[in-house]
Structure formats: structure tokens, C-alpha cells
Amino acid sequence: MPKKNVREAALDILEAIEKHQSYSNLLLNQVIEKNHITGPDVRLLTELTYGTLQRKLTLDYYLKPFLQKKVENWVLNLLRLSLYQMLYLDKIPDRAILFEAVEIAKRRSHRGISGMVNGVLRAIQRKGVPSLDNIKDPVERLSIETSHPKWLVQRWTEQFGFDKTKKMCETNLIAPLQTARVNLTRSSREEVITLLENEGFIVQESPILSEAIQSLKGNLVHSDCYKKGLITIQDESSMIVANVMEIEPNQLILDCCAAPGGKTTHIAEKLNGTGKVIAHDLHEHKVKLIKENAERLGLHNIETIAMDSRKIGEHYPKNSFDRVLVDAPCSGLGVLRRKPDIKYVKSLQDIEALQTIQHSILAEAAEMVKSGGILTYSTCTVDKEENEGTVQYFLDRFPDFEAYSIKVPSTIEPFVQHYRLQIFPQDFGSDGFFIACFKKK
């Protein structure tokens, strides 16, 4: 295969996402490796891919008056990609964008298509895009303006109010900082920051958690600190989970739905070489990721098993674990900045189906908790039904559990309501996340 340039590589990714429902982050890494893309081209490819995905509904609104008939999907993606550059990337001149779009169209199809692409983009150059003020319904305008499906904006508006929904949708368009957790069993945050700066990375302490750092420049996965197991990539919201579990030495802890192992390894670090974490996930290839992370971080108190967490009662006696974590399968609506493709494929039916799975896993997990032990439920969504709805369902049906007040660092306290914690993307720039704790009587 000939090496593809950045824009054609971005087009391939956009097509694959729509055709195969593939994850953008995984595809991006594959394309970078396959085409040997390096340096500034990696940043441009990432910007083009995520930017076009993030703004898809907005771009379609702008393109609609200039398309006289339905076009093939790859042509529409090429137009979106080109228009994204014209509207949102100041450093790329329009002539370069148009030339590249026409050349890609020529390589992929006949002269008529390349002429149409040229004509559409030049017409937009001359006339400009239609105003969003033409959309009178505020929910629909916010949907198009921030490129979130209308049903989702309507649902969030009903759950949180319009102003909070608007802030969340706007924040979801902003690329997140990469954050990492320092492996405190091997190093300190101060030492890791010094080592990373010596490697040429620009990093800073997280203002939220004492074990977290934020990368302002450079992908920390490529650092020696990462390779040597001094850090692991994890969002700050996700790091809160192990912090609320009140982990003590020598405990036996069960982590359901554990892949790729961020929370598992954090729990193991907090055990500081004592006790054991047993980590489950449904698929063997996902369990392999947990093992790899544990080995890289030098953690030997982790046991992994490929298993459906809805059947854990078949494998362990009741009342076996001091702590149980259910980081449940969810809609992922809190991580739209990292995975913008999610917002276009999720539906209300998906949320309802996921809630059924959440109920089943919690029911099994509850049997595993010792008397006086703590059960923690977490998701990376902001949806009230998956979060507060599931929690209330659990409390109503398991009277041997009571809501247990969450203890967190002072920086997190404003977001806690007794036994529940809801983080929104706009709160401190992390993923949207929910945590609740219950204690067995």
C-alpha cells in the first residue's frame, strides 16, 4: 500500500467509523502506524479526525444549501473534512484545502465528482455558510451549534436544565488534556515530573488529585516513565474511584468489568503490595490488557479472569470480598471529548438495554460483599437513568445495603451529595463520571 497523506488518511478513518462503527481512537493509532505518520503530521491528523467528527452535524448544516442532490458517503466526508479546515483551522490557506480535496476526489473517482467538490467549496468561499440564528428552536439550535443529536440535547435539558446542558455540549467540543496517574509504589509525583521534563515533555501537577499529572505537550505513552511503569494514562475522574473505596492493607477486592485496568492497577497500588485484586472482564483479549498493564507497572497482587460479571455467583462463595467495584458498562456519554463518534450511534434504546445489564451485575456483586464491606458503583456517563436511576433501583431491592457517605479529597467535595458524586466535563475539564457507594449492614 502506498503511503497516504494526512488528509486522505483522515478521510479513511472517517469512512471506517461510519461503515464499521469502529472506535476513532483505535483507528487513529492504527492509521498512524500503518502510514508511518510522525511529528506535526500526527497532530494534524488527530485534529482533522476529531475536529471533523466533533462538528459533523454543524458541518452538515452548513453544507446542506450547497448540495443539490445526495452524494456518496466518502464524498460527503471529504466535504466535511475540507469545510472543517476552512472554518476552524486558520493556518491552512483555502487554496491548499481546495487543491487537496480536488486531488483526493480525482484519485478516488471520475472528473465529475472532483468538479462537484471544487464547485461546492468555492461556492461556500464566495457566499459563506448559513447562519445558525435561522434556527429558532433553542434545543435544535444547540444541537446543530454543538453537534449533539437533538434527542440527546432534549434529554439532558430535561434532566439538568438548558444552561447546564449548553455548558456541557460546548465543553464536549474542547480537546481534553492527557492526564496520567503516578505509580506511587515506584516513584513520587515530583520525581516523575522532573524525569518527564528531562525527556522534553511539558507537564504539570493536577490541581485535583495528588497522584495525577497533566501533559501540556507530548504524548506520555511514548515516555520512558510510561515504559518503565512509573505512570499510567488515566483520566482524573476515573482516578477518584479508588480514592473513595477506603482501601486498607491486606484486603481482598473484586473489580468487575475491569478492562483495560486503570482502576484495577490503582487499587493494587493503594494496597501497596498486600492483599489481592481479582479483576474480571468478559473477553480474553480485554483481560490481556489488564495483565499487560499490571506487568508494566510491576504490580503482583492482581489476578485476572475472563468472565461474565453477571455470573460471578457461580465462582465465589457469598460474602467473600472486603470491597467490590462495579465499573458498569454504560453509554459513555461522559467521554464525548475523547470519543466523539459515540454521540452519533447511541440511542435511548441503548441506554435502556445497558441499564438492565447494570442491574444484573449489581445484583451479583452485592452477594459477594462481606458484612461491613463497601460496594462501589461507577460509570463514565452523565445520564440520570443510568446513574441515579440504577442506584435507586439497587437501594430499593437490596435492603441489606445502605447508602455510604463518600470521602474524597477537598478538591472533589463540592461535587459530592452524600453517597453520590457526579462530575460533568465542564466541572474541571475531566471526563463526565458518576460514583456511588453502599455499605453492607
C-alpha positions as CSV (number, residue, x, y, z in Angstrom):
1,M,0.0,0.0,0.0
2,P,1.4,3.4,-0.9
3,K,1.8,5.8,2.0
4,K,-1.2,8.2,2.2
5,N,-1.0,11.9,3.0
6,V,-2.6,13.2,6.2
7,R,-5.9,14.3,4.7
8,E,-6.5,11.1,2.8
9,A,-5.6,9.2,5.9
10,A,-8.2,11.2,7.9
11,L,-10.8,10.5,5.2
12,D,-10.1,6.7,5.6
13,I,-10.7,7.0,9.3
14,L,-13.9,8.9,8.9
15,E,-15.2,6.4,6.4
16,A,-14.3,3.4,8.6
17,I,-16.0,4.9,11.6
18,E,-19.3,5.2,9.7
19,K,-19.1,1.9,7.9
20,H,-17.9,-0.3,10.7
21,Q,-18.9,1.6,13.8
22,S,-15.1,1.5,14.7
23,Y,-13.7,3.5,17.6
24,S,-12.0,6.6,16.4
25,N,-9.1,6.4,18.9
26,L,-8.2,2.9,17.9
27,L,-8.4,3.6,14.2
28,L,-6.3,6.7,14.6
29,N,-3.5,4.8,16.2
30,Q,-3.6,2.1,13.5
31,V,-3.5,4.6,10.6
32,I,-0.6,6.5,12.2
33,E,1.4,3.2,12.5
34,K,0.4,1.9,9.0
35,N,1.3,5.1,7.2
36,H,4.4,5.9,9.3
37,I,3.0,9.3,10.2
38,T,5.2,11.3,12.6
39,G,5.8,14.7,14.2
40,P,3.5,17.6,13.3
41,D,1.6,15.3,10.8
42,V,0.3,13.2,13.8
43,R,-1.1,16.4,15.4
44,L,-2.7,17.5,12.1
45,L,-4.2,14.0,11.5
46,T,-5.6,14.0,15.1
47,E,-7.0,17.5,14.7
48,L,-8.6,16.7,11.3
49,T,-10.2,13.4,12.5
50,Y,-11.5,14.5,15.9
51,G,-12.4,18.0,14.7
52,T,-14.5,16.8,11.8
53,L,-16.2,14.2,13.9
54,Q,-16.9,16.6,16.7
55,R,-18.5,19.1,14.4
56,K,-20.3,16.7,12.0
57,L,-23.9,18.0,12.5
58,T,-22.7,21.6,12.3
59,L,-20.8,20.9,9.1
60,D,-23.8,19.1,7.5
61,Y,-26.0,22.1,8.3
62,Y,-23.5,24.4,6.6
63,L,-23.2,22.1,3.6
64,K,-26.9,21.4,3.0
65,P,-27.7,24.5,0.9
66,F,-24.8,23.8,-1.4
67,L,-25.6,20.1,-2.2
68,Q,-28.2,19.8,-4.9
69,K,-28.5,16.0,-4.6
70,K,-27.5,13.2,-2.3
71,V,-23.8,12.3,-2.6
72,E,-21.8,9.2,-1.9
73,N,-20.7,8.9,1.7
74,W,-17.0,9.3,1.1
75,V,-17.7,12.5,-0.9
76,L,-19.7,13.9,2.0
77,N,-16.9,13.0,4.4
78,L,-14.4,14.7,2.1
79,L,-16.5,17.9,2.0
80,R,-16.9,17.8,5.8
81,L,-13.1,17.4,6.2
82,S,-12.4,20.2,3.8
83,L,-15.0,22.6,5.3
84,Y,-13.7,21.9,8.8
85,Q,-10.3,23.1,7.7
86,M,-11.8,26.2,6.0
87,L,-13.8,27.2,9.1
88,Y,-11.8,26.1,12.1
89,L,-8.1,25.9,11.1
90,D,-6.7,29.4,10.5
91,K,-3.2,28.4,9.5
92,I,-4.2,26.4,6.4
93,P,-4.9,28.6,3.3
94,D,-8.2,27.8,1.4
95,R,-6.3,27.3,-1.8
96,A,-4.3,24.4,-0.3
97,I,-7.5,22.9,1.2
98,L,-9.4,23.1,-2.2
99,F,-6.4,21.7,-4.1
100,E,-6.0,18.7,-1.8
101,A,-9.8,18.0,-1.8
102,V,-9.9,18.0,-5.6
103,E,-6.8,15.8,-5.9
104,I,-8.3,13.2,-3.5
105,A,-11.6,13.3,-5.4
106,K,-9.7,12.7,-8.7
107,R,-7.8,9.7,-7.3
108,R,-11.0,8.2,-5.9
109,S,-13.5,8.8,-8.7
110,H,-14.2,10.5,-12.0
111,R,-13.8,14.1,-13.1
112,G,-17.5,14.9,-12.4
113,I,-17.0,14.3,-8.7
114,S,-13.9,16.3,-8.4
115,G,-15.6,19.1,-10.3
116,M,-18.6,19.0,-7.9
117,V,-16.3,19.0,-4.8
118,N,-14.4,22.0,-6.2
119,G,-17.7,23.8,-7.1
120,V,-19.2,23.3,-3.6
121,L,-16.2,24.5,-1.7
122,R,-15.7,27.5,-4.0
123,A,-19.4,28.4,-3.6
124,I,-19.0,28.4,0.2
125,Q,-15.9,30.6,-0.2
126,R,-18.0,33.2,-2.1
127,K,-21.3,33.1,-0.2
128,G,-20.3,32.0,3.3
129,V,-22.2,29.4,5.4
130,P,-25.8,29.9,6.6
131,S,-26.4,31.5,10.0
132,L,-27.3,29.4,13.0
133,D,-29.6,32.2,14.0
134,N,-32.1,30.9,11.4
135,I,-32.8,28.0,13.8
136,K,-35.5,29.3,16.2
137,D,-36.0,26.3,18.5
138,P,-33.3,26.7,21.2
139,V,-32.8,22.9,21.6
140,E,-32.4,22.4,17.9
141,R,-30.1,25.3,17.6
142,L,-27.9,24.0,20.4
143,S,-28.0,20.6,18.8
144,I,-26.6,21.9,15.5
145,E,-24.3,24.5,17.1
146,T,-22.5,22.0,19.2
147,S,-23.1,18.9,17.0
148,H,-25.0,16.8,19.5
149,P,-28.1,14.8,18.4
150,K,-31.3,16.6,19.2
151,W,-32.8,13.7,21.2
152,L,-29.7,13.9,23.5
153,V,-29.8,17.7,23.9
154,Q,-33.6,17.4,24.7
155,R,-32.9,14.6,27.3
156,W,-30.1,16.5,29.0
157,T,-32.2,19.7,29.0
158,E,-35.0,17.8,30.8
159,Q,-32.5,16.2,33.3
160,F,-30.2,19.2,34.0
161,G,-31.8,22.3,32.6
162,F,-30.8,24.2,29.4
163,D,-27.9,26.3,30.8
164,K,-26.1,23.3,32.2
165,T,-26.7,21.3,29.0
166,K,-25.3,24.2,27.0
167,K,-22.1,24.3,29.0
168,M,-21.7,20.5,28.8
169,C,-22.2,20.5,25.0
170,E,-19.8,23.4,24.5
171,T,-17.2,21.7,26.7
172,N,-17.5,18.5,24.7
173,L,-16.1,20.3,21.7
174,I,-12.8,21.1,23.5
175,A,-10.0,18.6,23.3
176,P,-9.1,17.3,26.7
177,L,-5.7,17.3,28.3
178,Q,-3.9,14.0,28.6
179,T,-3.6,13.0,32.3
180,A,-1.6,10.3,33.9
181,R,-1.5,8.6,37.3
182,V,1.8,8.3,39.1
183,N,2.6,4.8,40.3
184,L,3.4,5.8,43.9
185,T,4.7,2.3,44.7
186,R,7.7,3.1,42.4
187,S,8.1,6.9,42.4
188,S,6.8,10.3,43.6
189,R,4.9,12.9,41.6
190,E,7.8,15.3,42.0
191,E,10.4,12.8,40.7
192,V,8.2,11.8,37.7
193,I,7.6,15.4,36.7
194,T,11.4,16.0,36.7
195,L,12.1,12.9,34.7
196,L,9.4,13.8,32.1
197,E,10.7,17.4,31.8
198,N,14.2,16.0,31.2
199,E,12.7,13.9,28.3
200,G,11.3,17.1,26.8
201,F,7.6,16.8,27.9
202,I,5.8,19.8,29.4
203,V,3.7,18.6,32.4
204,Q,2.2,20.0,35.5
205,E,0.7,18.8,38.7
206,S,-3.1,18.1,38.7
207,P,-4.9,20.6,40.9
208,I,-7.5,17.9,41.6
209,L,-5.6,14.8,42.8
210,S,-2.2,14.3,44.4
211,E,-1.3,11.3,42.3
212,A,-2.2,12.9,39.0
213,I,-0.3,14.9,36.4
214,Q,-1.4,16.7,33.2
215,S,0.5,16.8,29.9
216,L,0.6,20.2,28.2
217,K,2.9,18.9,25.4
218,G,3.7,15.4,24.3
219,N,2.0,12.0,24.4
220,L,3.1,10.4,27.7
221,V,2.7,6.9,26.2
222,H,5.9,7.5,24.4
223,S,7.9,8.5,27.5
224,D,10.4,6.4,29.3
225,C,8.4,7.0,32.5
226,Y,5.4,5.2,30.9
227,K,7.5,2.3,29.5
228,K,9.2,1.8,32.9
229,G,5.9,1.7,34.7
230,L,6.2,4.9,36.7
231,I,2.9,6.3,35.2
232,T,-0.2,5.0,33.5
233,I,-2.7,7.0,31.4
234,Q,-6.0,7.6,33.2
235,D,-8.5,10.5,33.4
236,E,-8.7,12.3,36.7
237,S,-12.4,11.5,37.2
238,S,-11.6,7.8,36.8
239,M,-8.8,8.1,39.5
240,I,-11.4,9.3,42.0
241,V,-12.9,5.7,42.1
242,A,-10.1,4.0,44.0
243,N,-9.9,7.1,46.3
244,V,-13.5,6.6,47.6
245,M,-13.2,2.8,48.2
246,E,-11.4,3.2,51.5
247,I,-8.8,0.6,50.6
248,E,-6.8,-0.9,53.5
249,P,-3.8,-3.3,53.6
250,N,-4.4,-7.0,53.0
251,Q,-8.0,-6.6,51.7
252,L,-9.4,-8.9,49.1
253,I,-11.1,-6.8,46.4
254,L,-13.2,-7.7,43.4
255,D,-13.2,-5.5,40.3
256,C,-16.0,-6.3,37.8
257,C,-15.8,-5.1,34.2
258,A,-12.2,-4.1,34.8
259,A,-10.5,-3.7,31.3
260,P,-8.2,-2.1,30.4
261,G,-7.2,-2.0,34.0
262,G,-6.8,1.6,35.1
263,K,-8.9,1.3,38.2
264,T,-7.6,-2.3,38.9
265,T,-4.0,-1.1,38.9
266,H,-4.8,1.9,41.0
267,I,-6.5,-0.3,43.6
268,A,-3.5,-2.6,43.6
269,E,-1.1,0.4,44.1
270,K,-3.2,1.5,47.1
271,L,-2.9,-2.0,48.6
272,N,0.9,-1.3,48.4
273,G,1.9,-4.9,47.7
274,T,-0.5,-6.5,50.2
275,G,-3.9,-8.2,49.6
276,K,-5.2,-9.0,46.2
277,V,-7.4,-7.6,43.4
278,I,-9.3,-10.1,41.3
279,A,-10.2,-8.4,38.0
280,H,-12.9,-9.7,35.6
281,D,-13.8,-8.8,32.1
282,L,-16.0,-10.6,29.6
283,H,-13.4,-11.1,26.8
284,E,-10.0,-12.7,27.0
285,H,-8.4,-10.0,24.8
286,K,-9.5,-7.4,27.2
287,V,-8.3,-9.3,30.2
288,K,-4.9,-9.5,28.4
289,L,-4.8,-5.6,28.6
290,I,-5.2,-5.7,32.3
291,K,-2.3,-8.3,32.6
292,E,-0.1,-6.2,30.4
293,N,-0.8,-3.0,32.4
294,A,-0.1,-4.8,35.7
295,E,3.2,-6.2,34.4
296,R,4.4,-2.9,33.1
297,L,3.6,-1.2,36.5
298,G,5.2,-4.0,38.5
299,L,2.1,-5.0,40.4
300,H,2.0,-8.6,41.5
301,N,-1.2,-8.6,43.6
302,I,-3.6,-8.7,40.7
303,E,-5.4,-11.9,39.4
304,T,-7.3,-11.7,36.1
305,I,-10.2,-13.8,34.9
306,A,-12.2,-13.7,31.7
307,M,-15.8,-14.0,33.0
308,D,-19.3,-12.5,32.6
309,S,-19.8,-10.5,35.8
310,R,-23.5,-11.4,35.7
311,K,-22.4,-14.9,36.7
312,I,-19.8,-14.3,39.4
313,G,-22.0,-16.0,42.0
314,E,-21.2,-19.3,40.3
315,H,-17.5,-18.9,41.0
316,Y,-17.2,-17.4,44.5
317,P,-19.0,-18.0,47.8
318,K,-21.1,-15.2,49.1
319,N,-19.6,-12.6,51.4
320,S,-16.1,-13.2,50.1
321,F,-14.7,-9.7,49.4
322,D,-13.9,-6.6,51.5
323,R,-14.5,-4.3,48.6
324,V,-16.3,-4.8,45.3
325,L,-16.2,-2.3,42.4
326,V,-18.8,-2.4,39.6
327,D,-17.5,0.0,36.9
328,A,-20.5,-0.8,34.8
329,P,-21.0,-1.0,31.1
330,C,-22.6,2.4,30.2
331,S,-23.5,4.7,27.3
332,G,-20.1,6.5,27.7
333,L,-21.9,9.9,27.3
334,G,-19.3,11.4,29.7
335,V,-16.4,10.8,27.4
336,L,-17.6,12.5,24.2
337,R,-14.5,14.7,24.0
338,R,-12.3,11.6,23.7
339,K,-14.7,9.5,21.7
340,P,-16.9,11.9,19.7
341,D,-18.3,9.1,17.5
342,I,-20.3,7.8,20.5
343,K,-22.8,10.6,20.3
344,Y,-23.9,9.7,16.8
345,V,-24.5,6.0,17.4
346,K,-26.1,5.8,20.9
347,S,-29.8,5.7,21.3
348,L,-32.4,5.8,24.0
349,Q,-32.9,2.0,23.5
350,D,-29.2,1.5,24.1
351,I,-29.4,3.3,27.5
352,E,-32.4,1.2,28.5
353,A,-30.6,-2.1,27.5
354,L,-27.5,-1.0,29.4
355,Q,-29.5,-0.3,32.5
356,T,-30.7,-3.8,32.5
357,I,-27.1,-5.1,32.4
358,Q,-26.2,-2.7,35.2
359,H,-29.0,-4.0,37.4
360,S,-27.9,-7.6,36.8
361,I,-24.2,-7.0,37.6
362,L,-25.0,-5.1,40.8
363,A,-27.3,-7.9,41.9
364,E,-24.5,-10.4,41.5
365,A,-21.8,-8.1,43.0
366,A,-24.0,-7.4,46.1
367,E,-23.8,-11.1,47.1
368,M,-20.0,-11.0,47.1
369,V,-19.6,-8.2,49.7
370,K,-18.7,-9.1,53.2
371,S,-20.8,-7.8,56.1
372,G,-19.4,-4.2,56.8
373,G,-17.8,-4.2,53.3
374,I,-18.2,-1.5,50.7
375,L,-19.7,-1.8,47.2
376,T,-18.8,1.0,44.7
377,Y,-20.7,1.7,41.5
378,S,-19.3,3.9,38.8
379,T,-19.9,4.9,35.2
380,C,-18.4,7.2,32.6
381,T,-21.8,8.7,31.7
382,V,-23.8,11.7,32.8
383,D,-27.3,10.1,32.2
384,K,-29.5,10.3,35.2
385,E,-31.3,7.0,34.5
386,E,-28.0,5.0,34.3
387,N,-26.7,6.7,37.4
388,E,-29.2,7.9,39.9
389,G,-31.9,5.6,38.4
390,T,-29.8,2.5,38.7
391,V,-28.6,3.4,42.2
392,Q,-32.2,3.9,43.5
393,Y,-33.2,0.6,41.9
394,F,-30.4,-1.1,43.8
395,L,-31.2,0.5,47.2
396,D,-34.9,-0.3,46.8
397,R,-34.2,-4.0,46.1
398,F,-31.2,-4.7,48.5
399,P,-32.3,-3.6,52.0
400,D,-29.1,-5.2,53.4
401,F,-27.2,-2.3,51.9
402,E,-27.3,1.3,53.0
403,A,-26.0,4.5,51.2
404,Y,-22.5,5.2,52.4
405,S,-21.1,8.7,52.5
406,I,-18.3,9.3,50.0
407,K,-15.0,10.6,51.4
408,V,-12.9,12.4,48.9
409,P,-10.0,15.0,48.7
410,S,-11.2,18.5,49.5
411,T,-10.9,19.5,45.8
412,I,-13.7,17.0,45.0
413,E,-16.1,17.7,47.9
414,P,-18.2,20.3,46.1
415,F,-19.4,17.6,43.7
416,V,-20.4,15.1,46.4
417,Q,-24.0,14.6,47.5
418,H,-23.9,12.2,50.5
419,Y,-23.2,8.8,48.8
420,R,-23.2,10.0,45.2
421,L,-20.7,12.0,43.2
422,Q,-21.5,13.4,39.7
423,I,-18.7,15.0,37.7
424,F,-19.6,16.9,34.5
425,P,-17.0,17.7,31.8
426,Q,-17.2,21.4,32.5
427,D,-16.5,21.0,36.2
428,F,-12.8,20.8,36.0
429,G,-12.0,19.6,32.5
430,S,-12.1,15.9,33.1
431,D,-14.5,13.2,31.8
432,G,-18.1,13.1,32.9
433,F,-18.3,10.5,35.7
434,F,-20.6,9.1,38.4
435,I,-19.7,7.2,41.6
436,A,-21.9,5.9,44.4
437,C,-21.0,3.9,47.5
438,F,-23.0,1.4,49.6
439,K,-22.2,-0.4,52.8
440,K,-23.4,-3.9,53.7
441,K,-25.1,-3.8,57.0
